Amino acid sequence: MTQRSRRLFPFSAPVRVALVSLAFSLLISVPVLLFVYHQTDILFERRIRTGIDDRQRDLLYGYGQGGVEGLAAAIKEEVDTGTLRNGAALLTDAAGRKIAGNIASWPRSLGTNLAWTEMRLYPGASRQSVPFAIRTIQLQTGERLLIGTSIDDRERMRAALVEALIGALLLALPLGLLGGFLLLRVTERRARAVGRVAAQIAGGDFSHRLDEQAEGEEFAMVAAAINAMLERIEELVEQLRLVTDSLAHDMRSPLTRMRANIEKAAGYAMAEPEQQALEAISIDIDRLLRLISATLEISRAEAGMGRQQFSQFNLVELLRDICEIYQPVAEEIGMSIELGTEGEIAYCGNRQMIGRAVANLADNALKYAANGERIVLAASDQGDRVEVLVTDRGPGIPSDLREDAIGKYRRLEEARTTEGSGLGLALVRAVARLHGGHIILEDNEPGLRVRLDLRRQ
């Protein structure tokens, strides 16, 4: 999600999914309810118009048969018989005087020859106004006729539909949120399944696959495609590992023989320059052998090899052993290496590879932090993770160069005058990834703090 999207929707993913589901629910239900409201209102109005048309036809028939007197008699009959219980009728002369009807007088704001208008009137002796749909007619002899039908039923219908609309919207809120929650759970379950497999693959374990039968047809298709991709990746990684192993073994054997022959030739060399040249060649061959070994270790760690040797061990004891090994070297250059943690921290991992990684960090600290007073090895238990720290008081690494320092065969400008291959930190990173963790370089103010963040298995 982009920064702009986060500013527009500052909610967590579950809230966003629920809100989107709610919006879709409202988008579907509101137009449907409005359509029902509109169509029902049209049907009621059509029925009212039909009733007014029928009454107009009957009254004008009376007018045609008996003139104004016949029309007045017809209206009086409607009033007397109760036919106008839900209606209104008024006949006035040209001057506006009432001739017949159940309305007291002609409303002042009401014109003539109106096909349809709505107004509240007081029928009969009622003191409460009633909404009417009204039609007015100007007769040929100058009289005015008002015909009305109560629309109280339509008003009640409108109020009921509005209540139903509000109730449906209120019901759509929990249903939309529930739908969003269920959708989120399904999506989250599938995403977590992919995430777990991806994390295991990233840790170097290429044997894991998604379950193609656990979900619906659409997810099964995605799972099958991902599994095919993982199988291809596993095949390529295995081929790369075999090529790397073969190349390393093929190179190691002749280099070892070359070193033996050079050492043998050095014994026969009489002149000092010849012996020095042969020793220099032997040193270069040793560097090549160490480079091949380090490259092979990194490749194997990145391919997930070494998991078979995972076992429970005391991480503090491992750091103590490394301190004892490097203490004489540190004393020779006027430094000290100390253990900053006591007690016991149990961890399940490849003890040999973690030891090699920490030893590389200690070796780098001794090499590049000379006269940096002391080096401290420490560990801490973080619950589901453990941290291994190697700190020194040397010059450190600038923050903008730390990512480059971790890469393969990368050496900072200041380190090019010292012996090394640029694979030390790359090996540490590969070991950390094998254990589901990562390496972090930080400022020790002064010096460098290296943190190995390892996941508990």
C-alpha positions in Angstrom: 0.0 0.0 0.0 1.4 3.4 -1.0 2.0 6.3 1.4 -0.8 8.2 -0.3 -3.3 5.3 0.2 -2.3 5.1 3.9 -3.0 8.8 4.4 -6.4 8.4 2.7 -7.3 5.2 4.6 -5.5 5.3 8.0 -6.9 2.0 9.1 -5.6 -1.5 9.6 -6.1 -4.1 7.0 -9.0 -5.9 8.9 -10.8 -2.5 9.3 -10.3 -1.7 5.6 -11.7 -5.0 4.5 -14.8 -4.7 6.8 -15.4 -1.1 5.6 -15.2 -2.2 1.9 -17.6 -5.0 2.5 -20.0 -2.7 4.3 -19.7 -0.2 1.4 -20.6 -2.9 -1.1 -23.6 -4.0 1.1 -24.9 -0.5 1.2 -24.2 0.0 -2.5 -26.4 -3.0 -3.3 -29.2 -2.6 -0.7 -29.8 1.2 -0.9 -30.6 1.3 -4.7 -32.9 -1.7 -4.3 -34.8 -0.2 -1.4 -35.1 3.2 -3.2 -36.4 1.4 -6.3 -39.0 -0.4 -4.3 -40.0 2.9 -2.6 -40.4 4.6 -5.9 -42.4 1.8 -7.6 -44.7 1.4 -4.7 -45.4 5.2 -4.6 -46.1 5.2 -8.3 -48.7 2.3 -7.9 -50.4 4.2 -5.1 -50.6 7.4 -7.1 -51.9 5.5 -10.1 -54.7 4.0 -8.0 -55.6 7.4 -6.6 -55.7 9.0 -10.1 -57.9 6.1 -11.3 -60.3 6.8 -8.4 -60.5 10.5 -9.1 -61.1 9.8 -12.8 -64.0 7.4 -11.9 -65.6 10.0 -9.6 -65.2 12.8 -12.2 -66.9 10.6 -14.8 -69.8 9.8 -12.5 -70.3 13.4 -11.3 -70.1 14.9 -14.8 -72.6 12.3 -16.0 -75.0 13.7 -13.4 -74.2 17.2 -14.6 -74.9 16.2 -18.2 -78.2 14.7 -17.2 -79.6 17.3 -14.8 -77.3 20.4 -15.1 -76.1 22.1 -11.9 -79.0 20.7 -9.9 -78.3 17.2 -11.0 -74.6 17.6 -10.1 -75.5 19.1 -6.7 -77.9 16.2 -6.1 -75.2 13.6 -6.9 -72.7 15.3 -4.5 -75.4 15.5 -1.8 -76.2 11.8 -2.3 -72.4 10.9 -1.8 -72.3 13.0 1.4 -75.5 11.6 2.8 -74.7 7.9 2.0 -71.1 8.2 3.4 -69.5 7.6 0.0 -67.2 10.6 0.7 -65.9 9.1 3.9 -62.3 9.2 2.4 -63.0 11.8 -0.2 -63.8 15.4 -0.7 -66.3 17.2 -3.0 -67.3 20.9 -3.4 -69.5 22.6 -5.9 -69.6 26.4 -5.8 -71.2 29.0 -8.1 -69.2 31.5 -10.1 -69.0 33.9 -7.1 -67.5 31.1 -4.9 -70.6 30.4 -2.8 -71.0 26.8 -1.7 -73.8 24.8 -3.5 -73.0 21.3 -2.2 -70.2 19.2 -0.8 -68.4 18.3 2.4 -65.8 21.1 2.3 -66.8 24.4 3.9 -65.4 26.8 1.3 -63.1 26.9 -1.7 -59.5 27.2 -0.6 -58.1 30.6 -1.5 -54.8 29.3 -3.0 -56.6 26.8 -5.1 -57.0 27.5 -8.8 -59.3 25.9 -11.4 -58.8 23.3 -14.1 -56.0 21.6 -12.1 -55.4 18.0 -13.1 -53.5 17.1 -9.9 -52.4 18.9 -6.8 -52.0 17.9 -3.1 -53.4 19.9 -0.2 -54.6 19.4 3.3 -58.4 20.1 3.8 -60.9 19.9 6.6 -63.7 17.5 5.4 -67.1 17.7 7.0 -67.0 18.9 10.6 -63.5 17.6 11.2 -61.1 19.9 13.0 -58.1 17.9 11.9 -56.7 18.4 8.4 -56.4 15.5 6.0 -54.0 15.3 3.0 -55.9 15.1 -0.3 -55.1 14.6 -3.9 -57.3 17.2 -5.6 -58.6 17.9 -9.1 -60.6 21.1 -10.0 -62.9 21.7 -13.0 -64.5 24.9 -14.4 -68.0 24.0 -15.6 -69.4 25.5 -18.8 -72.0 27.5 -16.8 -69.3 29.1 -14.6 -69.6 26.8 -11.5 -66.4 25.3 -10.0 -66.1 21.6 -9.0 -63.5 20.2 -6.6 -63.0 16.5 -6.4 -60.5 15.0 -3.9 -59.4 11.6 -2.6 -57.6 11.1 0.7 -53.9 10.1 0.3 -53.5 9.3 4.0 -52.8 5.6 3.1 -50.1 6.7 0.7 -48.5 8.9 3.4 -48.6 6.0 5.8 -47.1 3.8 3.1 -44.3 6.3 2.6 -43.6 6.5 6.3 -43.5 2.7 6.5 -41.1 2.4 3.6 -38.8 5.0 5.1 -38.8 3.1 8.3 -38.1 -0.1 6.4 -35.3 1.7 4.5 -33.7 2.9 7.8 -34.1 -0.6 9.3 -32.5 -2.2 6.3 -29.6 0.2 6.5 -29.2 -0.5 10.2 -29.3 -4.2 9.5 -26.8 -3.8 6.6 -24.2 -2.4 9.0 -23.7 -5.6 11.1 -24.3 -7.8 8.1 -21.7 -5.9 6.1 -19.2 -6.0 9.0 -19.8 -9.7 9.5 -19.4 -10.3 5.8 -16.2 -8.3 5.8 -14.9 -10.3 8.8 -15.7 -13.6 7.2 -14.1 -12.5 4.0 -11.0 -11.3 5.9 -10.8 -14.7 7.8 -10.9 -16.6 4.5 -8.4 -14.3 2.8 -6.2 -14.2 5.9 -6.1 -18.0 6.2 -5.0 -18.3 2.6 -2.5 -15.5 2.9 -1.0 -17.0 6.1 -0.7 -20.4 4.4 1.3 -18.8 1.5 3.3 -16.7 4.0 4.3 -19.7 6.1 5.5 -21.6 3.1 7.3 -18.5 1.7 9.0 -18.0 5.1 10.2 -21.6 5.1 11.4 -21.3 1.6 13.2 -18.1 2.4 14.9 -19.9 5.3 16.3 -22.4 2.9 13.8 -25.3 3.4 12.5 -26.0 -0.1 10.6 -29.1 0.7 7.4 -27.3 1.8 4.4 -26.9 -0.5 0.9 -25.4 -0.4 -2.1 -27.8 0.2 -4.0 -27.8 -3.1 -7.0 -29.7 -1.7 -7.6 -27.6 1.4 -9.4 -24.6 -0.3 -11.7 -23.8 -3.2 -11.1 -24.3 -6.8 -9.6 -20.8 -7.4 -7.1 -21.1 -4.6 -6.2 -24.6 -5.7 -5.2 -23.2 -9.1 -3.0 -20.6 -7.4 -1.5 -23.2 -5.0 -0.8 -25.5 -8.0 1.0 -22.7 -9.8 3.0 -21.7 -6.7 3.9 -25.4 -6.0 5.1 -25.8 -9.6 7.2 -22.7 -9.2 8.7 -23.9 -5.9 9.5 -27.3 -7.5 11.4 -25.5 -10.3 13.2 -23.3 -7.8 14.1 -26.3 -5.7 15.4 -28.1 -8.8 17.5 -25.1 -9.8 18.9 -24.6 -6.3 19.8 -28.3 -6.1 21.5 -28.1 -9.5 23.4 -25.0 -8.4 24.5 -26.7 -5.2 25.7 -29.8 -7.0 27.6 -27.6 -9.5 29.1 -25.5 -6.7 30.1 -28.6 -4.7 31.6 -30.3 -7.7 33.5 -27.2 -8.7 34.7 -26.6 -5.2 35.9 -30.2 -4.8 37.4 -30.2 -8.3 39.3 -27.0 -7.6 40.3 -28.0 -4.0 42.1 -31.2 -5.0 44.5 -29.7 -7.6 45.1 -26.6 -5.4 46.0 -28.9 -2.5 48.4 -30.8 -4.7 49.9 -27.6 -6.0 50.5 -26.4 -2.4 52.2 -29.7 -1.5 54.4 -29.5 -4.6 55.3 -25.9 -3.9 56.2 -26.7 -0.3 58.3 -29.6 -1.5 60.0 -27.3 -4.1 60.7 -24.7 -1.5 62.7 -27.3 0.4 65.0 -27.7 -2.6 65.3 -24.0 -3.4 68.7 -22.7 -2.6 68.3 -19.0 -3.1 66.3 -16.8 -0.8 64.3 -15.0 -3.5 63.1 -18.4 -4.9 62.0 -19.5 -1.5 60.1 -16.2 -0.9 58.4 -16.5 -4.3 57.3 -20.1 -3.6 56.0 -19.1 -0.1 54.0 -16.3 -1.6 52.5 -18.7 -4.1 51.7 -21.1 -1.3 50.0 -18.3 0.7 47.9 -17.3 -2.3 46.8 -20.9 -2.7 45.8 -21.0 1.0 43.7 -17.9 0.4 42.0 -19.6 -2.6 41.3 -22.7 -0.5 39.8 -20.6 2.2 37.8 -18.7 -0.4 36.4 -21.9 -1.9 35.5 -23.2 1.6 33.7 -20.0 2.5 31.9 -19.9 -0.8 30.9 -23.6 -0.4 29.6 -22.9 3.2 27.5 -19.9 2.1 26.0 -21.9 -0.8 25.1 -24.8 1.4 23.6 -22.5 4.0 21.6 -20.6 1.4 20.4 -23.9 0.0 19.1 -24.9 3.5 21.7 -27.6 4.1 22.6 -27.9 7.8 19.1 -28.2 9.1 19.7 -31.9 9.7 22.3 -31.0 12.3 20.0 -28.8 14.3 20.2 -29.7 18.0 19.7 -28.1 21.4 22.7 -26.3 22.9 23.7 -23.6 25.4 24.3 -20.4 23.4 26.2 -18.8 26.3 28.6 -21.7 26.5 29.3 -21.4 22.8 30.2 -17.7 23.2 32.4 -18.6 26.1 34.3 -21.1 24.0 34.8 -18.5 21.2 36.1 -16.0 23.8 38.6 -18.5 25.1 39.8 -19.3 21.6 40.3 -15.7 20.6 41.7 -14.4 23.9 45.4 -15.1 23.1 45.1 -13.4 19.7 43.4 -10.4 21.3 46.1 -10.1 24.0 48.9 -10.2 21.3 47.5 -6.9 19.8 46.7 -5.3 23.1 43.0 -6.0 23.2 40.6 -8.1 25.2 37.6 -10.2 24.3 35.0 -10.7 27.0 31.7 -12.5 27.6 28.9 -10.2 28.4 26.2 -12.8 29.4 26.1 -15.3 32.2 23.8 -18.2 32.9 22.2 -20.3 30.2 20.3 -19.6 27.0 19.0 -22.8 25.4 18.7 -22.7 21.6 18.0 -25.2 18.9 20.1 -24.7 15.8 23.3 -25.8 14.0 25.9 -25.1 16.7 28.8 -25.5 14.4 27.5 -23.0 11.8 26.5 -20.4 14.5 29.9 -20.8 16.1 31.5 -20.2 12.7 29.4 -17.1 12.2 30.2 -15.6 15.6 33.9 -16.5 15.1 33.9 -14.6 11.8 32.4 -11.5 13.6 35.0 -11.8 16.4 37.8 -12.2 13.8 36.6 -9.1 11.9 36.4 -7.1 15.2 40.0 -8.1 16.1 41.2 -7.3 12.5 39.5 -4.0 11.9 39.0 -2.6 15.4 42.7 -2.8 16.5 43.4 -0.7 19.5 39.7 -0.5 20.1 40.1 -1.6 23.8 37.8 -4.6 24.0 35.3 -6.8 22.2 32.2 -8.1 23.9 30.2 -11.2 23.0 26.7 -11.4 24.5 23.3 -13.1 24.0 19.8 -12.3 25.1 16.6 -14.3 25.2 13.7 -12.5 23.4 11.1 -15.3 23.9 10.4 -16.6 20.4 13.8 -15.2 19.3 17.3 -15.0 20.6 19.9 -12.3 19.9 23.7 -12.6 19.6 25.7 -9.4 19.9 29.3 -8.7 19.0 30.4 -5.2 19.9 33.7 -3.4 19.6 35.1 0.1 20.2 36.8 0.6 16.8 36.1 2.9 13.9 32.9 1.1 12.9 31.1 1.2 9.5 29.3 4.3 8.1 25.5 3.7 8.0 25.4 4.2 4.2 28.0 1.5 3.7 26.6 -1.2 6.0 24.4 -2.9 3.4 27.4 -3.1 1.0 29.5 -4.6 3.7 27.2 -7.6 4.1 27.2 -8.5 0.4 29.3 -11.3 -1.2 32.9 -10.4 -2.2 32.4 -6.8 -1.1 35.1 -5.1 0.9 35.1 -1.5 2.0 37.9 0.7 0.9 39.5 0.8 4.4 39.6 -3.0 4.5 41.4 -3.6 1.2 44.8 -3.4 2.9 44.0 -6.3 5.2 43.8 -10.0 4.3 40.3 -11.2 3.5 37.9 -12.3 0.8 34.8 -10.2 1.6 32.8 -13.3 2.5 32.8 -13.1 6.3 29.6 -11.1 6.8 28.0 -12.8 3.8 28.5 -16.1 5.6 27.0 -14.7 8.8 24.0 -13.5 6.9 23.5 -16.9 5.3 23.7 -18.6 8.7 21.2 -16.2 10.1 18.8 -16.8 7.3 19.2 -20.5 7.7 17.9 -20.0 11.3 15.0 -17.8 10.3 16.8 -14.6 11.3 18.9 -11.7 9.9 22.0 -9.7 10.7 21.9 -6.0 11.7 24.8 -3.6 11.8 24.5 -0.7 14.3 26.5 2.1 15.7 28.1 1.3 19.0 29.1 4.9 19.7 32.0 4.4 19.0 32.5 1.2 17.2 30.3 -1.4 15.6 27.5 -3.5 17.1 26.5 -6.6 15.1 23.2 -8.2 16.1 22.3 -11.7 15.0 18.5 -12.0 15.4 17.7 -15.7 15.3 14.2 -17.3 15.4 13.5 -20.2 17.8 12.8 -23.3 15.8 
